[in-house]
Amino acid sequence: MPTSNNASLPKMICSVLGHRFKIQKRITVHTKEYKCECCGKEVTTTPNGNIIPLTDELKTIHKGLEQMVVRRSVKRRTPVKITA
């Protein structure tokens, strides 16, 4: 008797059809965090443009990088618009 597992359904859909990534957070102009609308998988871009899974270590690095960009923009008195 087959059982239905609702938790694995989005993962199965993404494995067949592919992920639907949407920008979750813009860190800098070139660095962004993406999240799949279907299964919730989080990825980010590398400096050379590849997409890799978003780990806790990368989240920490991105947070520091974002703070550095904001401080630098305040120092230069040029507004930086970073939207989620």
N, CA, C and O atoms as a MOPAC input file, in Angstrom:
PM7 MOZYME 1SCF
protein

 N      0.84300 1    -1.17400 1     0.00000 1
 C      0.00000 1     0.00000 1     0.00000 1
 C      0.89100 1     1.24100 1     0.00000 1
 O      1.62600 1     1.45900 1     0.96300 1
 N      0.84600 1     2.06300 1    -1.05700 1
 C      1.69500 1     3.25000 1    -1.11900 1
 C      1.21600 1     4.32500 1    -0.15100 1
 O      0.01800 1     4.53900 1     0.03200 1
 N      2.17600 1     4.98500 1     0.45400 1
 C      1.84900 1     6.08600 1     1.35300 1
 C      2.27100 1     7.40000 1     0.73200 1
 O      3.24400 1     7.46500 1    -0.02000 1
 N      1.54500 1     8.42300 1     1.04900 1
 C      1.84200 1     9.75200 1     0.52000 1
 C      2.62100 1    10.54600 1     1.55500 1
 O      2.22100 1    10.63600 1     2.71600 1
 N      3.73500 1    11.11800 1     1.12400 1
 C      4.53800 1    11.94000 1     2.03200 1
 C      4.54300 1    13.35700 1     1.48500 1
 O      5.24100 1    13.64300 1     0.51200 1
 N      3.76800 1    14.25200 1     2.10400 1
 C      3.63000 1    15.62100 1     1.60900 1
 C      4.92400 1    16.41300 1     1.71000 1
 O      5.11900 1    17.35900 1     0.94800 1
 N      5.81600 1    16.05200 1     2.63000 1
 C      7.06000 1    16.79000 1     2.80300 1
 C      8.00200 1    16.56300 1     1.63100 1
 O      8.76600 1    17.46100 1     1.27700 1
 N      7.96500 1    15.38600 1     1.02200 1
 C      8.89200 1    15.09600 1    -0.06700 1
 C      8.32300 1    15.47200 1    -1.42800 1
 O      9.04700 1    15.43400 1    -2.42300 1
 N      7.06000 1    15.83100 1    -1.49700 1
 C      6.44100 1    16.18300 1    -2.77000 1
 C      7.11100 1    17.39300 1    -3.43100 1
 O      7.41800 1    17.32000 1    -4.62100 1
 N      7.35500 1    18.50600 1    -2.71800 1
 C      8.02900 1    19.62600 1    -3.37000 1
 C      9.43000 1    19.26400 1    -3.86800 1
 O      9.84400 1    19.71900 1    -4.93500 1
 N     10.15800 1    18.45300 1    -3.10600 1
 C     11.49400 1    18.03200 1    -3.54500 1
 C     11.40000 1    17.19700 1    -4.80900 1
 O     12.24400 1    17.30900 1    -5.69800 1
 N     10.37400 1    16.35700 1    -4.88900 1
 C     10.19900 1    15.52800 1    -6.06600 1
 C      9.84900 1    16.39400 1    -7.28000 1
 O     10.34300 1    16.15700 1    -8.38300 1
 N      9.00300 1    17.38600 1    -7.06900 1
 C      8.63000 1    18.28300 1    -8.15900 1
 C      9.86200 1    19.02600 1    -8.67200 1
 O     10.05400 1    19.15800 1    -9.88100 1
 N     10.70200 1    19.51400 1    -7.74100 1
 C     11.91000 1    20.24000 1    -8.14100 1
 C     12.91200 1    19.32000 1    -8.82700 1
 O     13.62000 1    19.76200 1    -9.73200 1
 N     12.99100 1    18.06300 1    -8.42600 1
 C     13.93300 1    17.15000 1    -9.06700 1
 C     13.50900 1    16.83700 1   -10.49800 1
 O     14.35500 1    16.56600 1   -11.35100 1
 N     12.21800 1    16.87300 1   -10.76300 1
 C     11.72600 1    16.59500 1   -12.11200 1
 C     11.72100 1    17.85600 1   -12.98000 1
 O     12.21600 1    17.84400 1   -14.10700 1
 N     11.16400 1    18.92600 1   -12.45100 1
 C     10.97400 1    20.14000 1   -13.24800 1
 C     12.07800 1    21.18000 1   -13.06400 1
 O     12.21600 1    22.08200 1   -13.89000 1
 N     12.86300 1    21.06700 1   -11.99400 1
 C     13.88900 1    22.05800 1   -11.70000 1
 C     13.38800 1    23.06600 1   -10.68200 1
 O     12.18500 1    23.23300 1   -10.48300 1
 N     14.33300 1    23.72800 1   -10.04800 1
 C     13.99800 1    24.69700 1    -9.00900 1
 C     13.50100 1    26.00700 1    -9.62300 1
 O     13.84800 1    26.35700 1   -10.75100 1
 N     12.68200 1    26.71700 1    -8.85000 1
 C     12.22000 1    28.05900 1    -9.23900 1
 C     12.81200 1    29.03900 1    -8.23000 1
 O     12.16600 1    29.40300 1    -7.24700 1
 N     14.05100 1    29.46000 1    -8.48800 1
 C     14.74700 1    30.33100 1    -7.55000 1
 C     14.28200 1    31.76900 1    -7.69900 1
 O     14.08500 1    32.27200 1    -8.80500 1
 N     14.11400 1    32.41400 1    -6.55300 1
 C     13.74500 1    33.82200 1    -6.49600 1
 C     14.75400 1    34.50600 1    -5.58000 1
 O     15.17400 1    33.92300 1    -4.58000 1
 N     15.14600 1    35.72900 1    -5.90900 1
 C     16.12400 1    36.44500 1    -5.09800 1
 C     15.53700 1    36.68600 1    -3.71500 1
 O     14.47700 1    37.29500 1    -3.56600 1
 N     16.24800 1    36.19700 1    -2.71200 1
 C     15.82200 1    36.36600 1    -1.33000 1
 C     16.48900 1    37.59200 1    -0.71900 1
 O     15.86400 1    38.32700 1     0.04600 1
 N     17.76800 1    37.81500 1    -1.05900 1
 C     18.50100 1    38.92300 1    -0.46400 1
 C     19.63600 1    39.33100 1    -1.39600 1
 O     20.34200 1    38.48200 1    -1.94000 1
 N     19.80500 1    40.63700 1    -1.57600 1
 C     20.92400 1    41.16200 1    -2.35600 1
 C     21.99800 1    41.62100 1    -1.37800 1
 O     21.77300 1    42.53400 1    -0.58200 1
 N     23.15500 1    40.99000 1    -1.43900 1
 C     24.24800 1    41.33700 1    -0.55200 1
 C     25.04000 1    42.49000 1    -1.15700 1
 O     25.21800 1    43.52800 1    -0.52000 1
 N     25.50800 1    42.30900 1    -2.37100 1
 C     26.16600 1    43.35700 1    -3.14600 1
 C     25.56200 1    43.31300 1    -4.54100 1
 O     24.59600 1    42.59000 1    -4.78500 1
 N     26.12700 1    44.08100 1    -5.44500 1
 C     25.62900 1    44.08600 1    -6.81800 1
 C     25.78900 1    42.70100 1    -7.45000 1
 O     24.93500 1    42.26600 1    -8.22200 1
 N     26.88100 1    42.01400 1    -7.12100 1
 C     27.17600 1    40.72400 1    -7.73900 1
 C     26.81100 1    39.52200 1    -6.88500 1
 O     26.71100 1    38.41400 1    -7.41100 1
 N     26.61000 1    39.70100 1    -5.59700 1
 C     26.34500 1    38.58800 1    -4.68900 1
 C     24.89500 1    38.63000 1    -4.23100 1
 O     24.42100 1    39.62900 1    -3.68900 1
 N     24.20500 1    37.52300 1    -4.46200 1
 C     22.79800 1    37.43600 1    -4.08800 1
 C     22.53000 1    36.07900 1    -3.44700 1
 O     23.24600 1    35.10800 1    -3.69200 1
 N     21.49000 1    36.02800 1    -2.62500 1
 C     21.01400 1    34.77500 1    -2.06100 1
 C     19.66900 1    34.46900 1    -2.70700 1
 O     18.81200 1    35.34500 1    -2.82200 1
 N     19.49200 1    33.22900 1    -3.12300 1
 C     18.27500 1    32.79900 1    -3.78300 1
 C     17.59500 1    31.71800 1    -2.95900 1
 O     18.25300 1    30.98500 1    -2.22000 1
 N     16.26200 1    31.62000 1    -3.08900 1
 C     15.50200 1    30.57600 1    -2.40900 1
 C     14.47700 1    30.01000 1    -3.39200 1
 O     13.80300 1    30.76100 1    -4.09800 1
 N     14.36600 1    28.68700 1    -3.43200 1
 C     13.40200 1    28.03600 1    -4.31400 1
 C     12.00300 1    28.27100 1    -3.75500 1
 O     11.75800 1    28.04800 1    -2.56900 1
 N     11.09300 1    28.71900 1    -4.60200 1
 C      9.72600 1    28.98700 1    -4.17600 1
 C      8.97600 1    27.70200 1    -3.83000 1
 O      8.01900 1    27.73200 1    -3.05600 1
 N      9.39500 1    26.59900 1    -4.38600 1
 C      8.67600 1    25.34100 1    -4.20100 1
 C      9.17100 1    24.55900 1    -2.98100 1
 O      8.38200 1    24.22600 1    -2.09700 1
 N     10.47800 1    24.26600 1    -2.93100 1
 C     10.98500 1    23.38900 1    -1.87100 1
 C     11.74500 1    24.11800 1    -0.77400 1
 O     12.02700 1    23.52500 1     0.26700 1
 N     12.08600 1    25.39100 1    -0.97500 1
 C     12.76300 1    26.16600 1     0.06000 1
 C     14.27500 1    26.04800 1     0.06200 1
 O     14.91900 1    26.55200 1     0.98200 1
 N     14.87000 1    25.39800 1    -0.93600 1
 C     16.32700 1    25.26000 1    -1.00200 1
 C     16.95300 1    26.64200 1    -1.18900 1
 O     16.48000 1    27.44300 1    -1.99600 1
 N     18.03300 1    26.91600 1    -0.42700 1
 C     18.71800 1    28.20200 1    -0.50400 1
 C     20.07700 1    28.02500 1    -1.16600 1
 O     20.82300 1    27.10300 1    -0.83700 1
 N     20.39400 1    28.91700 1    -2.10500 1
 C     21.68100 1    28.90500 1    -2.80100 1
 C     22.20600 1    30.32500 1    -2.89100 1
 O     21.48100 1    31.28500 1    -2.63000 1
 N     23.47200 1    30.45300 1    -3.26300 1
 C     24.08900 1    31.75700 1    -3.45500 1
 C     25.01900 1    31.68800 1    -4.65200 1
 O     25.30100 1    30.60700 1    -5.16900 1
 N     25.48700 1    32.82800 1    -5.08400 1
 C     26.41600 1    32.87100 1    -6.20500 1
 C     27.84100 1    32.98400 1    -5.68700 1
 O     28.09300 1    33.57600 1    -4.63800 1
 N     28.77800 1    32.39900 1    -6.45100 1
 C     30.19300 1    32.50800 1    -6.13700 1
 C     30.76100 1    33.69700 1    -6.90400 1
 O     30.08400 1    34.24400 1    -7.77500 1
 N     31.99700 1    34.11000 1    -6.59600 1
 C     32.58200 1    35.24100 1    -7.33000 1
 C     32.66000 1    35.02700 1    -8.84000 1
 O     32.62900 1    35.99300 1    -9.60200 1
 N     32.76000 1    33.77600 1    -9.28000 1
 C     32.82800 1    33.53900 1   -10.73000 1
 C     31.46100 1    33.24100 1   -11.34000 1
 O     31.37900 1    32.89300 1   -12.51800 1
 N     30.38200 1    33.37100 1   -10.55800 1
 C     29.03700 1    33.26200 1   -11.09900 1
 C     28.36100 1    31.92100 1   -10.93800 1
 O     27.20800 1    31.77200 1   -11.34400 1
 N     29.03000 1    30.94100 1   -10.36200 1
 C     28.40600 1    29.63100 1   -10.15600 1
 C     27.44000 1    29.69500 1    -8.98000 1
 O     27.55200 1    30.56100 1    -8.11200 1
 N     26.49500 1    28.76700 1    -8.96600 1
 C     25.51800 1    28.69600 1    -7.88200 1
 C     25.89700 1    27.53400 1    -6.97500 1
 O     26.10600 1    26.41200 1    -7.43700 1
 N     25.98300 1    27.82200 1    -5.66300 1
 C     26.33900 1    26.79600 1    -4.68200 1
 C     25.32900 1    26.83800 1    -3.53800 1
 O     24.68900 1    27.86700 1    -3.32100 1
 N     25.17700 1    25.73100 1    -2.80000 1
 C     24.25700 1    25.73000 1    -1.65100 1
 C     24.68000 1    26.75300 1    -0.59700 1
 O     25.87100 1    26.96100 1    -0.36300 1
 N     23.69800 1    27.38400 1     0.02900 1
 C     23.95300 1    28.39600 1     1.05400 1
 C     24.10600 1    27.71200 1     2.40500 1
 O     23.16600 1    27.10200 1     2.91400 1
 N     25.30400 1    27.82000 1     2.98200 1
 C     25.58100 1    27.21000 1     4.27800 1
 C     25.53800 1    28.28800 1     5.35900 1
 O     25.46900 1    29.48000 1     5.06000 1
 N     25.57900 1    27.85300 1     6.62300 1
 C     25.59700 1    28.80500 1     7.73300 1
 C     26.85300 1    29.67200 1     7.67700 1
 O     26.80900 1    30.85800 1     8.00400 1
 N     27.96800 1    29.07900 1     7.26300 1
 C     29.22100 1    29.82900 1     7.14700 1
 C     29.10200 1    30.93600 1     6.09800 1
 O     29.55500 1    32.05900 1     6.32100 1
 N     28.49600 1    30.61800 1     4.96400 1
 C     28.30500 1    31.62500 1     3.91200 1
 C     27.32800 1    32.70700 1     4.35700 1
 O     27.50100 1    33.87300 1     4.00000 1
 N     26.30300 1    32.34400 1     5.13200 1
 C     25.37300 1    33.35100 1     5.64900 1
 C     26.10700 1    34.34600 1     6.54400 1
 O     25.85000 1    35.54800 1     6.48500 1
 N     27.02300 1    33.83800 1     7.37400 1
 C     27.81600 1    34.70200 1     8.25000 1
 C     28.71200 1    35.61600 1     7.43100 1
 O     28.83200 1    36.80500 1     7.72700 1
 N     29.33500 1    35.06800 1     6.41400 1
 C     30.21300 1    35.86500 1     5.53800 1
 C     29.40300 1    36.94200 1     4.83200 1
 O     29.84100 1    38.08800 1     4.74200 1
 N     28.22800 1    36.58300 1     4.33300 1
 C     27.38300 1    37.55500 1     3.63100 1
 C     26.92600 1    38.67100 1     4.55500 1
 O     26.85300 1    39.83200 1     4.15100 1
 N     26.62100 1    38.31600 1     5.79500 1
 C     26.19300 1    39.33900 1     6.76000 1
 C     27.31700 1    40.34800 1     6.99800 1
 O     27.07000 1    41.55400 1     7.01600 1
 N     28.54600 1    39.86800 1     7.18100 1
 C     29.69300 1    40.75900 1     7.36100 1
 C     29.95300 1    41.59900 1     6.12800 1
 O     30.25600 1    42.78700 1     6.23500 1
 N     29.83700 1    40.99300 1     4.95700 1
 C     30.04300 1    41.71900 1     3.70200 1
 C     28.99900 1    42.80500 1     3.52700 1
 O     29.31700 1    43.90900 1     3.08500 1
 N     27.76300 1    42.50400 1     3.86500 1
 C     26.69300 1    43.49300 1     3.75900 1
 C     26.94000 1    44.67800 1     4.69400 1
 O     26.74000 1    45.83000 1     4.30600 1
 N     27.37300 1    44.39700 1     5.92100 1
 C     27.67800 1    45.46700 1     6.86800 1
 C     28.82600 1    46.33400 1     6.36200 1
 O     28.80000 1    47.55400 1     6.52100 1
 N     29.83500 1    45.70600 1     5.75300 1
 C     30.97100 1    46.45000 1     5.20800 1
 C     30.52200 1    47.37300 1     4.07200 1
 O     30.96000 1    48.52000 1     3.98900 1
 N     29.66000 1    46.87500 1     3.21200 1
 C     29.16900 1    47.68400 1     2.09000 1
 C     28.36300 1    48.86700 1     2.60100 1
 O     28.49600 1    49.97500 1     2.08100 1
 N     27.52600 1    48.64900 1     3.61300 1
 C     26.71600 1    49.73500 1     4.17100 1
 C     27.61000 1    50.78600 1     4.82100 1
 O     27.40600 1    51.98300 1     4.61500 1
 N     28.61200 1    50.34800 1     5.61500 1
 C     29.53300 1    51.30400 1     6.25300 1
 C     30.30000 1    52.10800 1     5.22000 1
 O     30.49200 1    53.31400 1     5.37500 1
 N     30.73800 1    51.43400 1     4.16400 1
 C     31.48900 1    52.11900 1     3.11300 1
 C     30.62800 1    53.15300 1     2.40900 1
 O     31.10700 1    54.23600 1     2.07600 1
 N     29.35000 1    52.82600 1     2.17900 1
 C     28.47400 1    53.77000 1     1.49700 1
 C     28.18600 1    54.98000 1     2.38100 1
 O     28.05700 1    56.09500 1     1.87500 1
 N     28.08400 1    54.77600 1     3.69600 1
 C     27.86000 1    55.89000 1     4.61500 1
 C     29.08900 1    56.78300 1     4.64000 1
 O     28.98000 1    58.00900 1     4.68200 1
 N     30.25600 1    56.15900 1     4.61400 1
 C     31.50400 1    56.90900 1     4.62900 1
 C     31.61600 1    57.78600 1     3.37700 1
 O     32.06200 1    58.93100 1     3.45100 1
 N     31.21600 1    57.25300 1     2.25500 1
 C     31.29200 1    57.99600 1     0.98300 1
 C     30.08400 1    58.89400 1     0.76400 1
 O     30.04100 1    59.67400 1    -0.18800 1
 N     29.11500 1    58.77900 1     1.64400 1
 C     27.87300 1    59.53800 1     1.54600 1
 C     27.10900 1    59.26000 1     0.25200 1
 O     26.44700 1    60.14000 1    -0.29800 1
 N     27.21400 1    58.02500 1    -0.21600 1
 C     26.44400 1    57.61800 1    -1.35800 1
 C     25.47400 1    56.55400 1    -0.90000 1
 O     25.89600 1    55.52100 1    -0.38000 1
 N     24.19700 1    56.77700 1    -1.07900 1
 C     23.22900 1    55.79200 1    -0.60100 1
 C     23.31700 1    54.49300 1    -1.39500 1
 O     23.43100 1    54.49900 1    -2.62100 1
 N     23.26200 1    53.38800 1    -0.67200 1
 C     23.23400 1    52.07400 1    -1.28600 1
 C     21.89000 1    51.45700 1    -0.98800 1
 O     21.48500 1    51.35700 1     0.17000 1
 N     21.20100 1    51.04600 1    -2.02800 1
 C     19.88700 1    50.45800 1    -1.85500 1
 C     20.02800 1    48.94800 1    -1.94800 1
 O     20.25500 1    48.39600 1    -3.02500 1
 N     19.89200 1    48.29000 1    -0.80600 1
 C     19.92100 1    46.84000 1    -0.76700 1
 C     18.53500 1    46.39300 1    -0.34500 1
 O     18.09100 1    46.66100 1     0.77100 1
 N     17.85900 1    45.70700 1    -1.25700 1
 C     16.50200 1    45.26000 1    -0.96900 1
 C     16.47800 1    43.75800 1    -0.82300 1
 O     17.29300 1    43.04700 1    -1.41000 1
 N     15.56400 1    43.29800 1    -0.05900 1
 C     15.43900 1    41.85000 1     0.17200 1
 C     14.65900 1    41.18300 1    -0.92800 1
 O     14.45900 1    39.96800 1    -0.89400 1

